Structure formats: C-alpha cells, structure tokens
Amino acid sequence: MARVLITGASRGIGKGTASALHEQGHEVIATARDVSMLEDLPVTQKLALDVTDQASVDRALAEAGHVDVLLSNAGATVRAPIETIPLAVLSDLFELNTFGALRVAQGVLPQMRQRGTGQLIFMSSIQGRLVIPLIGAYSATKHALEAIAEVLAIEAGRFGVSVHVVEPPAVSSGGAERAQVHLDDSNPYRPLLDRLGPFRAAPVSVQEVADVVTATIAEGDKAPFRIPVGESAKTILSARKAAPDHTPFLAAHLDW
C-alpha cells in the first residue's frame, strides 16, 4: 500500500478520492487550506496546506514525511470572458491551479528522486486539451499544467518518478456551482452564460474520478501519462485530436 498526499481534500474529487483510497488500505494524508474541513475524513493524517503559500507547503510536507504518491487536486474555476476578466483574478487562478500544483510537486520530488520511485498524479480536465467559451481562463491554467506535467514526465522519469494527468469532463462535484462569475448583465458576452449547458452534458461522478485515480496508483509506472475519465471525455478528446488546426475547436454546438 502507498502513502498518498492529496491536496484540496476538503470536498468533491479530493474528498471522494481520499475516502476511496483509505478504504483500499492506503495511508492517506488529506490536506486543505482549512484543516477543520477534513474532520469527517477517516484518513491517516490531516494537514493544513495552502498550495499558494510556500511556507504552508513546506510546513505540511515536513509534517507529512514520506510520500509515495502526490495527488495534486486543489483548484478552482472562474466564469469570465477573456476580454474583460480582471488580470488579478486570472493571476490568482494560475497561482492556485498551475503554480500551486508545481509548488507541491517540487516539494515532494527530491525524496522521490532520491528513492528512485514515486508517482505524481495531476488532476487536469479535458479543458487541458480544448477550450470552452467563458471558461477559457480555467482552460489556460490546465493547458499550462499539462505542459508542466509532460516535462516532468520526461525529466523526473529518468529518476524513477512516474507522472500522470487525469482528464475528466464536467464532474458532478459542485465545483461549477462554486465558480466565481465576473460577468454582469451589461457585459457584451453575457448571453454566452446561458448557452453553456451543452458543454456540461453527461457529467461524470466523483466516484468515477476516484476510481480512475485508485487504478492509476495500482498500475504505478505502467499507467498511461494522460488518462481521460469516462466515455464522453474519450469521445471529445478523440474529436479534438481529429479536428483541423486551422479553425477553433468547440466540443458542442454554440448558438449565441
């Protein structure tokens, strides 16, 4: 069994995966900005960890000690058109979704590299490979995360560390409902907000994502680098791969 550190374990995918891994007998180190949000999780260790704060990351990793697997899951999303999104909001989103994930990976990599074994699992999205209008800021952070993960797979792979990117479509975790919206009624892009339904069709469950993560840990370095979650993700990503590059790709029809 592995000792697994999970970021963003207070709700949704992180919480569901923490419970699933614990039930399978793994030692789970659940972390969240507010450690009180982890009270009901039956895991080995619960730590406060803010991935946007280097001192917080350093403290948490010192307390965690040995880590076999990092599940980098902490993240958020925003609804806003690229033309009008406040740059401070975009910067904060990159700090959480992209730099935060890298910050924790940099913290655990030295011990993994020295042991010659370890696993980094990054929670990405199909939006790491395509874009959705009004959710482009989130897509940008996930595109960047996937680039970082791919480079790490090449660089850290030389030292026995395997790297994997999990790519779910929409997930019924409540994350979309918690999204910040920077789009008032006077914004020229406001009509788009009511047209996003088809892009969130057939969401997968938290359990389906947790099952993919647990299988990835079980497979270890034999697991694929990129792992779509569910048939809809596989279908959309196959369509994206087959689509021509001379025109923007949309995963669903858009009429606005």
N, C-alpha and C positions, 0 to 999 in steps of 0.2 A: 504494500500500500504506500501511497505517496503523501508527502506533506505539501499541501496546496494552499497558497496565499491568494485570496480573492479580493480585489478592490471593488468598491461600490456594492457591498453585500447587504445593504440595508433594505432593499426592495427589488422587485422584478427579477430579472435574469440572475443577478448576483445572489440574491437570497434563495431562489429556487435551486440554483446550482450548488450552493453551499449545503443545503439540506440533502440533495441527492448524493453528493459525494460523501457526506457524513454517513448516510445510510449504507453506503457501499464499504465503509470501513476506512476511508481515507482520513488522515489528520487534516482538518480544515482550519485555516487561520482566516477568519472573516474580518474584514476591515470596512470602516466607513468614516466619514467626517465626524458624525455624531455616534459615538460608540453605544449610546443608550438605545439606538435603533436596532441593535443586534441582540437585545436581551432575550428574545424568544427563540434564538437560533441554537440548536443543540450541537455546537461545534467544539473543537479542541481549544481554540483561543480566539478572543475578540479584542481587536485593537482599533484605536483611533488612528485614522490615516487620511490626510488630505493630500491628494496626488498633486495639487497645485503648489504645495509648500514643501520645499526641500528639507527643512528641519523636521517637519512632520513625517516625511518619508524616511528620513534617517533614523528617527526615534522608533518608528514602527518596525523597521527591518532589524534594528538591533534587538528589539524585544522578540521578534519572530524567530530569529536564529536560522536554523537550517530550513531551506525552502527547495523542494524538488520541482515544483510547478508553480508558475505565476499565471493566474487568470486575470488579465488586465481588462476589467469590465466597466470601471467608473466612467460615466459620460452623461451627456445631456444633449438636447436638441433645441433648435430655435426655428420659428417661422418668421421669415422676413425676406423681401426681395433684395437681391444683391445691390441694386442701385441705392437703396435707402437704409440698409442695415447699418446701425451705428458701428463704427470701426472698433470701438471699445468692446462692444458685445461680441463681435467676431474674434477679437483677440482673446477674450475670456474663454470662448468656446474652443479655440485651438489650445489654450493653456490646459484646459480640462481633458479634452478628447484625445489630443495628439501629444503635446509635451508632457502631460501628466502620465500618460501611458509609457512614454520613453523614460521619464524620470524614475519610475519604479523598476522598469526593466534594467536600467543602468545600475540600480541598487542591488539587484539580485544576481546579475550576470557574473561578477567576479567570483563568487563562491561556486556557481555552476561551472564556470570555465576551469577553475582550479580542480574541481572534482572530475571534470571531463564528462559531465552528464547534467541534464536539466531540460526543462521544457517551458517555452514561453507561448502562451495562448492569448491572442489579442481578439477582443470582441469588436468586430467591424460590422459590416452591413452590406447588403447588395449595393448600397449607396457609396461604397468604397470603389465601385466599378462603373457607376452611372449616376445621373443627376435627376432630381425631381424639382420642379419649379417651387419656389418659396422655401425649399429645404436645402438650397444649394450650399449654404454655409456649413451645415452638418455634413453634406457630401464632401465638401472640400477638406474638412478635418479627417474624414475617413479615407479619402484618397491619399492624403499625406501619411496617415497611419499605415496604410498598406505598403507604401513605398519604404517606410522605415522598417516594417516587418520583413520585407523581402530582402533588404540589405542585411538585416540582422541574420536572416536565414543563411546567407552566404558567408558573412563574417564570423558569426558565433558558431555556425555549423562546423567550422574547422576544429572547434574545441569540444565537440560532442553535444552541443545545445541545439535542440530542435525547435523550430518556430512554426506557428500555425495561426491562420487567420480564419475566424468563424464569421460567416456571412449570412445572417438571417434576413428575410424580408421584414415587413411590418410584424411586430410582436405584440400580442395582447398582454402587455405588462403595465400599461398605464403611462408609459413614457411619453407618448404623443400628447396625452391629455395634460401632462405637466410642462409641456414645452412653453418657453417664453414666446410671446407673439408681439412683434414690433411692426404693426400694420394697422393703422386706424382707418376709419371709413373714408377719409379724404385721400388716402393713398391710391394712386392710379392702378396699382396692382391688386387692390382689394378684391376684385371679382375672382381672382385666381383661388383665393382661400376656400371658396365654396365649390371648387372643381377638383379638389384633391382626393375625393372618395375613391375613385378607381385605382389610385396609386397605393391605397392601403387595403385593397381587396384581399380576402383569404389570408388574414394574419396567422402566423404560427403561434403556438402556445409557449409559455415559459418552459414547460416541461420538455417540449421538443428541442429547445435550445440546450437545456440542461443535459438531455440525452446525448446530444452531439458532443458536448464538452466532455462528458464522462467517457464516451467512446474514444475520443481523441487522446485522453490521458491513458486509457487502457492500451491503445495502439502504440503510444510513445512515438519514437522517431520513425515508425512506419506509417504514421498518419499523414495524409496529404498536407501540403502547405496551405492551400485555400480550400475551405470546406463550406459549401452552401448548405443552408438549413431548409429542408422541405422541398417538395416538387416545384412549388411556384418560384422559389429562388433559383433552382436549377434551370427552369424554363426561361426566366427573364434573363439570366446571365448568359445562357446559350444564345438567346436572341441578340443580346448586346454584342457578343463575340462575332456573330454573323453579320451584323449591321455594317453598312459602309461608313467610312470615317469622314466623308465629305459633307455630312449633314448631322445635326444634333440627334441623339437617340432619346426617344421617350418610351418608357415601359408601358404606357397606357395612352389611349386617345385623349387629347386635350382640346376642348371646345370652350373658348372663352372670348 
